[in-house]
Amino acid sequence: MSKIKKVEERINYNVYTMFSKDEGMYQVIGGVYATVSGVEDQFFEHQVDEVEITYCINDKKVKYDGFKALYEQLYGIGSFQIARYGWEEEFVNEYHKTTPYADIAYKTSQK
């Protein structure tokens, strides 16, 4: 009978990180869902699976449709979608900056 030898071990974590951004009159809460993979704890790769955004006014959660309508009344039609994409990008960047798992590819691209 032959001996079994361990060749490689891959590690995967599901990570959820919540951020809050105070915009004065309102707050934007971003939840970043990511999958972190590593090989024998030597490096990690991150795949952001989803960014979930909620909105608060005076620290009270408000409905998505109501907030979108209010935002577009204040800043114009189409402005909400542009802002939403910007917030998503900010939350993803903050996730990469603050994650406790070393992300070699991201840190190299930011230099």
C-alpha positions as CSV (number, residue, x, y, z in Angstrom):
1,M,0.0,0.0,0.0
2,S,1.3,3.5,-0.9
3,K,1.7,6.4,1.4
4,I,-0.7,9.4,1.1
5,K,1.1,12.7,0.9
6,K,-0.6,16.1,1.4
7,V,0.3,18.3,-1.6
8,E,-1.6,21.5,-1.1
9,E,-4.2,23.1,1.1
10,R,-6.5,25.9,0.0
11,I,-8.2,28.1,2.5
12,N,-11.4,30.1,1.8
13,Y,-13.1,32.6,4.1
14,N,-16.4,34.3,3.7
15,V,-16.0,37.9,5.0
16,Y,-18.6,40.5,5.8
17,T,-17.4,44.0,6.6
18,M,-19.7,46.9,7.4
19,F,-18.8,50.5,6.9
20,S,-20.6,53.8,7.6
21,K,-20.1,57.1,5.8
22,D,-21.6,60.3,7.3
23,E,-22.7,62.7,4.5
24,G,-24.0,65.3,7.0
25,M,-27.8,65.2,6.4
26,Y,-27.7,61.4,5.8
27,Q,-25.6,58.4,6.4
28,V,-24.7,55.6,3.9
29,I,-24.1,52.1,5.3
30,G,-22.2,49.7,3.2
31,G,-21.8,46.0,3.8
32,V,-19.1,44.3,1.7
33,Y,-19.4,40.6,1.1
34,A,-16.1,39.0,0.0
35,T,-14.5,35.7,-0.4
36,V,-10.8,35.4,0.7
37,S,-8.6,32.6,-0.6
38,G,-5.1,31.6,0.4
39,V,-2.6,28.9,-0.1
40,E,-1.0,27.7,3.1
41,D,-1.4,31.2,4.6
42,Q,1.2,32.7,2.2
43,F,-1.0,35.0,0.2
44,F,-4.6,36.0,-0.1
45,E,-6.8,36.8,-3.1
46,H,-10.1,38.7,-2.6
47,Q,-13.2,38.5,-4.6
48,V,-15.8,41.1,-3.6
49,D,-19.1,39.3,-4.2
50,E,-21.6,42.0,-3.3
51,V,-21.9,45.5,-1.8
52,E,-25.1,46.0,0.1
53,I,-26.0,49.7,0.7
54,T,-28.6,51.1,3.1
55,Y,-29.4,54.6,4.0
56,C,-30.2,56.5,7.2
57,I,-31.4,59.9,8.0
58,N,-30.9,61.1,11.6
59,D,-29.5,57.6,12.4
60,K,-32.8,56.0,11.4
61,K,-32.9,53.5,8.4
62,V,-35.0,54.7,5.5
63,K,-36.5,52.9,2.5
64,Y,-34.4,52.6,-0.6
65,D,-37.2,53.9,-2.9
66,G,-37.9,56.9,-0.7
67,F,-34.2,57.8,-0.3
68,K,-33.6,57.5,-4.1
69,A,-36.6,59.8,-4.8
70,L,-35.5,62.4,-2.3
71,Y,-31.9,62.3,-3.5
72,E,-33.0,62.8,-7.1
73,Q,-35.3,65.6,-6.1
74,L,-32.4,67.3,-4.5
75,Y,-29.6,66.6,-7.0
76,G,-31.4,65.8,-10.3
77,I,-32.5,62.7,-12.2
78,G,-29.8,60.1,-12.6
79,S,-27.7,61.5,-9.8
80,F,-28.6,58.7,-7.4
81,Q,-27.2,56.0,-9.6
82,I,-23.9,57.9,-10.1
83,A,-23.6,58.4,-6.3
84,R,-24.5,54.8,-5.6
85,Y,-21.7,53.5,-7.8
86,G,-19.3,56.0,-6.1
87,W,-20.2,54.8,-2.7
88,E,-19.8,51.1,-3.7
89,E,-16.3,51.9,-5.1
90,E,-15.4,53.7,-1.9
91,F,-16.6,50.8,0.3
92,V,-14.7,48.3,-1.8
93,N,-11.5,50.4,-1.6
94,E,-11.9,50.8,2.2
95,Y,-12.4,47.0,2.5
96,H,-9.1,46.4,0.7
97,K,-7.3,49.0,2.8
98,T,-8.6,47.7,6.2
99,T,-8.9,43.9,5.7
100,P,-6.7,41.9,8.1
101,Y,-5.8,39.5,5.3
102,A,-2.9,40.6,3.2
103,D,-4.0,41.2,-0.4
104,I,-0.8,41.1,-2.4
105,A,-2.4,42.0,-5.8
106,Y,-4.4,45.0,-4.5
107,K,-1.5,46.4,-2.5
108,T,0.8,46.1,-5.5
109,S,-1.6,47.9,-7.8
110,Q,-2.0,50.8,-5.3
111,K,1.7,51.7,-5.3
